[in-house]
Amino acid sequence: MSTIRVLVVEDDPVAADAHAEYVRRLEGFELVGVARSGAELAVFLHLAGEGTGQAEAAVDLMLLDMNLPDAHGLDIIRRVRGLGLPLDIIAITAVRDLHVVRSAISSGIVQYLIKPFTYSAFREKLEAYREFRQNLVDQASATTQAEVDQAFASLRPVTAATLPKGLSAETLRAVSRLLKELREPTSAIEVSESLSMSRVTARRYLEYLADQQSVLRTPRYGTRGRPEFEYSWARTSTEG
């Protein structure tokens, strides 16, 4: 999957620097700029190709503060949508007003992250967005209902509260990501070696994914002693 190019739109210098650094720390994301006002944003989008059909090559994701000194986030979202710019938006804001939240959602944002938040919460939102793109945006021109459902489900990733006792959402994502990258079935011991965890732990996550039908579980023939299973990601027809 190609690198996701991110534009931070935030007027507070401390928050802007923090969000920019958070993006730099995330694998698969690239910071392309920081705009501290609506005017700076307009200039950036113009330089990136606004109105010339080149914006797609510059920004994939905008992290948008809803309260800028010269513009409201909702107005910015409407303008971006009106121009047909092919980028996604995550609202990052202290605004908790339900009307604003509903309006932002109806305008097409993909996530809403309320300040203050930790790096862990930031990372979870962006990793969920990356999975959303991988499941749907980077698919072929046609898709299926199951693929659409899976894409939107990725925007609401599982949390520790929804997992069986002893499983963590972060480790589950790591195991899932490894299986998606592999082209051949793998075993619990191979997963444990790749992710530096015990074989028992790896098997628990693999069995959980298999029970959720996210992973295919098949016997591995030719092994001596206790029967061993191998696991592969349940790829859709468009994933190949």
MOKA-V688803 format. One record per backbone hydrogen bond with DSSP energy under -1.0 kcal/mol. NH is the residue of the N-H (numbers start at 1). CO is the residue of the C=O. If there is no record, write none. Layout:
# MOKA-V688803
[[NH,CO] [NH,CO]]
This chain:
# MOKA-V688803
[[4,28] [6,30] [7,61] [8,33] [9,63] [10,35] [16,12] [17,13] [18,14] [19,15] [20,16] [21,17] [22,18] [23,19] [24,20] [25,21] [26,23] [29,26] [30,4] [32,6] [35,8] [41,37] [42,38] [43,39] [44,40] [45,41] [46,42] [47,43] [48,44] [50,45] [52,49] [54,49] [57,54] [58,55] [59,55] [60,5] [61,5] [62,88] [63,7] [64,90] [65,9] [68,71] [73,66] [76,72] [77,73] [78,74] [79,75] [80,76] [81,77] [82,78] [83,79] [85,80] [87,85] [88,60] [90,62] [91,111] [92,64] [93,113] [101,97] [102,98] [103,99] [104,100] [105,101] [106,102] [107,103] [108,105] [109,104] [110,89] [113,91] [115,93] [122,118] [123,119] [124,120] [125,121] [126,122] [127,123] [128,124] [129,125] [130,126] [131,127] [132,128] [133,129] [134,130] [135,131] [136,132] [138,133] [139,136] [148,144] [149,145] [150,146] [151,147] [152,148] [153,149] [154,150] [156,153] [162,159] [167,164] [172,168] [173,169] [174,170] [175,171] [176,172] [177,173] [178,174] [179,175] [180,176] [181,177] [182,178] [186,231] [191,187] [192,188] [193,189] [194,190] [195,191] [197,192] [202,198] [203,199] [204,200] [205,201] [206,202] [207,203] [208,204] [209,205] [210,206] [211,207] [212,208] [213,210] [214,209] [215,209] [216,232] [218,230] [220,228] [230,218] [231,186] [232,216] [234,214] [235,233]]
